């Protein structure tokens, strides 16, 4: 694998890791309503699955397995976006939530482009 492709792969690993960490940091700041506790739990799980499945894709044994893992990463990014949008954030946390929603959307777009390129 050429060096620039290799570094791009690890940049996306870092980016998905940073996304999951940012989601965890964000939910710690939220008011502890019943809805937020449940929705935050789902957001944390989905955001962590984005990167975990991307790492699995990089270790895939076949192109079919790679595409499946990338599609799962996209699905988990989409799910993260959904749960983040449901979270009740105060005014001062609304911008942070919106940034995370945008990052989830960007990750969905990246994984979608990878799928289109590989199919």
Secondary structure, DSSP 8 states (H G I E B T S, - for coil): --HHHHHHHHHHHHHHHHHHHHHHHHHHTS---HHHHHHHHHHHHHHHHHHHHHHHHHT-SSHHHHHHHHHHHHHHHHHHHHHHHHS---HHHHHHHHHHHHHHHHHHHHHHHHHHHH-
